[in-house]
């Protein structure tokens, strides 16, 4: 279990919302905050060992993060995280894997791929 002091980043959890027409015949994806929308998380770059254990059998070729959050029933691989770092840069990461490490619904370990603008 990750201690509360190790969860230094306040992240917002979002799921896909309704598609909105963009006026050109296509649609734009909107995002809706989960309830509760924010949690504190521990965010770390993924190591090869982490990925071998958590994302075996997948091909990963982007900036991959391991994020630990308190259990939240709404988190799935369709969700994403957003946060602002201490320097003020905004970050967005898509969740590609969700693990409930001890099976007791106390904490989730997420494999996330950061979206680079």
VOFINU-183243 format. One record per residue (C-alpha): residue number from 1; residue in one letter; x, y, z. Coordinates in steps of 0.5 Angstrom, whole numbers. Example, Ala and Ser with C-alpha at 12.3 -4.5 7.8 and 13.67 -1.06 7.14 Angstrom:
# VOFINU-183243
<rec i="1" aa="A" u="25" v="-9" w="16"/>
<rec i="2" aa="S" u="27" v="-2" w="14"/>
***
This chain:
# VOFINU-183243
<rec i="1" aa="X" u="0" v="0" w="0"/>
<rec i="2" aa="X" u="3" v="7" w="-2"/>
<rec i="3" aa="X" u="3" v="12" w="4"/>
<rec i="4" aa="X" u="-1" v="18" w="3"/>
<rec i="5" aa="X" u="6" v="22" w="3"/>
<rec i="6" aa="X" u="8" v="19" w="-3"/>
<rec i="7" aa="X" u="2" v="21" w="-7"/>
<rec i="8" aa="X" u="4" v="28" w="-9"/>
<rec i="9" aa="X" u="0" v="30" w="-15"/>
<rec i="10" aa="X" u="-7" v="32" w="-15"/>
<rec i="11" aa="X" u="-10" v="28" w="-21"/>
<rec i="12" aa="X" u="-17" v="29" w="-25"/>
<rec i="13" aa="X" u="-20" v="23" w="-27"/>
<rec i="14" aa="X" u="-24" v="23" w="-33"/>
<rec i="15" aa="X" u="-28" v="19" w="-38"/>
<rec i="16" aa="X" u="-31" v="20" w="-45"/>
<rec i="17" aa="X" u="-37" v="24" w="-45"/>
<rec i="18" aa="X" u="-42" v="25" w="-51"/>
<rec i="19" aa="X" u="-39" v="27" w="-58"/>
<rec i="20" aa="X" u="-41" v="34" w="-60"/>
<rec i="21" aa="X" u="-42" v="36" w="-68"/>
<rec i="22" aa="X" u="-36" v="40" w="-70"/>
<rec i="23" aa="X" u="-40" v="43" w="-76"/>
<rec i="24" aa="X" u="-36" v="40" w="-81"/>
<rec i="25" aa="X" u="-40" v="33" w="-81"/>
<rec i="26" aa="X" u="-35" v="30" w="-76"/>
<rec i="27" aa="X" u="-35" v="30" w="-68"/>
<rec i="28" aa="X" u="-31" v="32" w="-63"/>
<rec i="29" aa="X" u="-30" v="28" w="-56"/>
<rec i="30" aa="X" u="-31" v="31" w="-50"/>
<rec i="31" aa="X" u="-29" v="29" w="-43"/>
<rec i="32" aa="X" u="-33" v="28" w="-36"/>
<rec i="33" aa="X" u="-30" v="28" w="-29"/>
<rec i="34" aa="X" u="-31" v="22" w="-25"/>
<rec i="35" aa="X" u="-35" v="23" w="-18"/>
<rec i="36" aa="X" u="-30" v="24" w="-14"/>
<rec i="37" aa="X" u="-26" v="28" w="-20"/>
<rec i="38" aa="X" u="-20" v="29" w="-16"/>
<rec i="39" aa="X" u="-15" v="24" w="-12"/>
<rec i="40" aa="X" u="-8" v="24" w="-10"/>
<rec i="41" aa="X" u="-3" v="20" w="-14"/>
<rec i="42" aa="X" u="4" v="18" w="-14"/>
<rec i="43" aa="X" u="7" v="18" w="-21"/>
<rec i="44" aa="X" u="13" v="15" w="-23"/>
<rec i="45" aa="X" u="16" v="13" w="-30"/>
<rec i="46" aa="X" u="15" v="6" w="-32"/>
<rec i="47" aa="X" u="22" v="2" w="-31"/>
<rec i="48" aa="X" u="23" v="-4" w="-36"/>
<rec i="49" aa="X" u="21" v="-9" w="-30"/>
<rec i="50" aa="X" u="15" v="-5" w="-28"/>
<rec i="51" aa="X" u="12" v="-6" w="-35"/>
<rec i="52" aa="X" u="14" v="-13" w="-36"/>
<rec i="53" aa="X" u="10" v="-15" w="-29"/>
<rec i="54" aa="X" u="4" v="-10" w="-31"/>
<rec i="55" aa="X" u="4" v="-10" w="-38"/>
<rec i="56" aa="X" u="6" v="-16" w="-41"/>
<rec i="57" aa="X" u="4" v="-18" w="-48"/>
<rec i="58" aa="X" u="3" v="-11" w="-50"/>
<rec i="59" aa="X" u="7" v="-7" w="-55"/>
<rec i="60" aa="X" u="9" v="0" w="-51"/>
<rec i="61" aa="X" u="13" v="5" w="-55"/>
<rec i="62" aa="X" u="11" v="12" w="-52"/>
<rec i="63" aa="X" u="12" v="15" w="-45"/>
<rec i="64" aa="X" u="10" v="10" w="-40"/>
<rec i="65" aa="X" u="8" v="12" w="-33"/>
<rec i="66" aa="X" u="6" v="8" w="-27"/>
<rec i="67" aa="X" u="1" v="12" w="-23"/>
<rec i="68" aa="X" u="-2" v="9" w="-16"/>
<rec i="69" aa="X" u="-8" v="12" w="-13"/>
<rec i="70" aa="X" u="-13" v="10" w="-8"/>
<rec i="71" aa="X" u="-19" v="5" w="-11"/>
<rec i="72" aa="X" u="-24" v="8" w="-15"/>
<rec i="73" aa="X" u="-29" v="4" w="-18"/>
<rec i="74" aa="X" u="-30" v="9" w="-24"/>
<rec i="75" aa="X" u="-23" v="8" w="-27"/>
<rec i="76" aa="X" u="-22" v="4" w="-33"/>
<rec i="77" aa="X" u="-18" v="3" w="-39"/>
<rec i="78" aa="X" u="-23" v="8" w="-43"/>
<rec i="79" aa="X" u="-21" v="14" w="-37"/>
<rec i="80" aa="X" u="-15" v="19" w="-37"/>
<rec i="81" aa="X" u="-12" v="23" w="-32"/>
<rec i="82" aa="X" u="-10" v="30" w="-32"/>
<rec i="83" aa="X" u="-6" v="34" w="-28"/>
<rec i="84" aa="X" u="-1" v="40" w="-27"/>
<rec i="85" aa="X" u="6" v="39" w="-25"/>
<rec i="86" aa="X" u="10" v="44" w="-20"/>
<rec i="87" aa="X" u="13" v="48" w="-26"/>
<rec i="88" aa="X" u="6" v="49" w="-29"/>
<rec i="89" aa="X" u="5" v="45" w="-35"/>
<rec i="90" aa="X" u="-1" v="41" w="-36"/>
<rec i="91" aa="X" u="-1" v="34" w="-37"/>
<rec i="92" aa="X" u="-6" v="29" w="-40"/>
<rec i="93" aa="X" u="-5" v="21" w="-40"/>
<rec i="94" aa="X" u="-9" v="15" w="-42"/>
<rec i="95" aa="X" u="-10" v="9" w="-38"/>
<rec i="96" aa="X" u="-8" v="3" w="-41"/>
<rec i="97" aa="X" u="-8" v="-2" w="-36"/>
<rec i="98" aa="X" u="-11" v="-2" w="-29"/>
<rec i="99" aa="X" u="-9" v="-7" w="-23"/>
<rec i="100" aa="X" u="-12" v="-8" w="-16"/>
<rec i="101" aa="X" u="-6" v="-11" w="-13"/>
<rec i="102" aa="X" u="-8" v="-14" w="-7"/>
<rec i="103" aa="X" u="-15" v="-15" w="-9"/>
<rec i="104" aa="X" u="-18" v="-12" w="-3"/>
<rec i="105" aa="X" u="-20" v="-5" w="-7"/>
<rec i="106" aa="X" u="-16" v="-1" w="-3"/>
<rec i="107" aa="X" u="-11" v="2" w="-8"/>
<rec i="108" aa="X" u="-10" v="1" w="-16"/>
<rec i="109" aa="X" u="-4" v="1" w="-20"/>
<rec i="110" aa="X" u="-5" v="4" w="-27"/>
<rec i="111" aa="X" u="-1" v="4" w="-33"/>
<rec i="112" aa="X" u="-1" v="10" w="-37"/>
<rec i="113" aa="X" u="1" v="13" w="-43"/>
<rec i="114" aa="X" u="2" v="21" w="-43"/>
<rec i="115" aa="X" u="-1" v="25" w="-49"/>
<rec i="116" aa="X" u="5" v="29" w="-52"/>
<rec i="117" aa="X" u="2" v="35" w="-55"/>
***
